[in-house]
Amino acid sequence: MNEPEKHFAPACERNQAVILQVIQQYLRTSDKHILEIGSGTGQHAIYFGRGLPHIRWQTSDVAANHTGINMWLHEAGLENVLPPAEYEIGHNKWPVENTDVVFSANTVHIISEALVKRLILDLGENLEHGARVMFYGPFKYQGEFTSESNAEFDLWLKDIDPLRGVRDFESIEALMKAQGFALIEDLSMPANNQLLLFEKTEMRKHD
């Protein structure tokens, strides 16, 4: 029987220092709990949890990734980073209650457009007024890629799964607005990525 493997993603290491700086910049004194959607390997959770010792960082992902995440958590021994909650968009209930900030890196382009809509619906249904959402990753603007490398990345994603792809910023903003979220910041990040910061400012609009 193969031993469980602690997965390592080089991309997580490259930009995490800059992402942490932005998270720190936009955290409010009242923010105590962050839910990470799509914790992946667990590397971001460890790095951000270590840099934000006053924050309770709740990891979450599909069940298949829990073993690897827990290996990172066990090795780091951080009391403020919690074991992963099971959350598969469209299948599981919302994983936590009373979270102040939701952070998700490099997820919306590896799930289908239908699941992106389901995720944002979950955000609207479960987050309280004043809660914030941070989406990190590449986005298109008015249908155009921000770089040739992002266009190539989009082709690579679609070659793996035609339902994947770099999402349109305008579509994400419209979906979030329909759920009561206002765009606070759209920040350019390293490697042609963006960090979109939303805040829930009103009740969501029902269909």
N, C-alpha and C positions, 0 to 999 in steps of 0.2 A: 504493500500500500504506500502511495506517495505521501510524503510529509506535506502539511499545509505550507503554502508559500506566502511570504510577506512581499507583496508586489511593490515595485518602485517605478514611478513615472518621472522621467527626467524633466518633462515640461513643468511639473509642479514646483521643482526647485528653482527654475529660471526666474520667475516673476513674483514669487511669493513675498519677497521683502517689500516690493512696491505696492502690492495688493494690501498687505498689512498696514502700511502707512495710510492708505486711503480709508481702510476700515476704521483705523484709529481717529482719523480726521473727522469722520462723519458719525462716530458714536456719540450719543448724548449721555449725560450723567445718569439719566434714568434707565438706560439700556443695561440690562443684566443678563439676558438670555438670548443666545443666537442659535438658530436652527440652520444647519447646513444640509441642503438638499443635494444628494448625489456626492457623498463623501469620497467615493472612488477607492483609492488606495488607503486613504487616511492621512496622507502626508500633510495636506493643508490644515487639517484639524489640529495636528500636533504643533505645527509651526505657529498657527494663529492662536491656539490655546496657550502656548508658552508665552507669546507676546502680549496676550490679554488675560493675565492671571485673575483679574476681577470679574471676568465674564464666564458664565456657564455655557460651554460650547457643546451643543447636542449634535452628534453625527447621525446621519441616516442614509440608507441606500437599500437596494434590493438585497434579499437574503444571501445571494451568492457571493456578495462582496464583504459580508460581515466578518468572516474569519480573518481575512487580510487586514481589515481595519482594526480589529481587536488585537492583532499582533503588534501593530504600530502603537496602539494605546497602551498595551501591557509593557512594552519596552520603554515608553516615555514616562509612564507612571504619573501622569498629570491628573490631579484630583478634579480639575474643572472641566475636563474633556470627557464626555459621557459616552458609553458604549452605543453602538448604532441602533437606532430604531428602524424597524422594517417599514419601508415606504417605497412601493412600486406604484408609480402614477397610474391612476385609473383602476387599481386593484385593491390597494390598502386604504384604510381610513387615514385622515391627517394624523401624523405621528405624535404631536405634542399639543399641549395647551399653553396659552399665555406666553408666547414668545415675542420678544421685542423687535428682533431683526431676523430676516431670512436671508441667507447667503447661498448662492449657487454659482459654481464656476464650471464653465465648459459642459453644460448639460443640455441647453435648449437646441444645440445643433446636432446632438447625437440621439435625440428622441424625435418621434414623428411630429408633424405640425398638429395633429389631433391631440397628442399628449401634451404639447406645449399649451394648447387651449385648456386642457383638463387641469394642468398644473396651475395655471393662472386662475382658473375657476376655484380651485382649492384654496389658493391664497385669498381670494375675495371672500370665500365662505368662512374662513377660519381665523383670519387675522383681525385684530381689533383696530379701532381708530387710532392713528398715530404710529402704527407699526411700519417698519421700513423693509424694503426688499432690495437686495443687490444682486444683479446679474452680471457676471464677468464672462467675457469671451468675444469672438469676432461677430460683427453684424454688418449687414448691407444697409446702404442709405439710398432711398429712391431707386431701389433695384440694382444699385451699383456697388461692387466690392471696393473696399478702401485700399486694397493693394492686390498686386498680381499673385502674391503668395496666398492670400485669402481665397482668390478665385481657384487656384490650384488645390487648396485644402478642401474647398467645396466639392470639386470633382472627385477627390479622394474619398470623401465621406459618402458621396452618392454611389461610388463604386462598391463600397462595403454594403450599403443599404440605401436604395433609392429614396426612402422616406426621410433620410437624414439630410442636413444641409444648413449652411449659414443663413440665419433668419434675417428678415427685414426689420430694421429698427421701428419703422412706422407701424408695422403690424403688431409688434410687441407693445408699443406705447398705446395703441388703440385698444388692445385686449386688456391691458392694465387699467386704462381709463374707465372702461366699461365695468370694472370691478371696484371702482372707487379710488384708484391710485393715481397720484400726480407725479410726473417726472420732476425730480429735484435736481439731479445732475446727470450729465452724459460726459464722462471723462475719458479722454484718450489715454491708453495704457501701452506698455511696451509690446512689441511683436504684433502690432496692428490689431490689438484687442481694445475693447471698451469696457468700462464699468458703468452700468446703468443703475441709478439710485432712485427708487420710487418711495413715496410715503402714502399711506392710506389716509385720505382726507375727507371721504364721504362714504355713505352707504353705497354698496354695489347696486347696479341697475339690473333688475330682473328681466328675463326674456318675456 
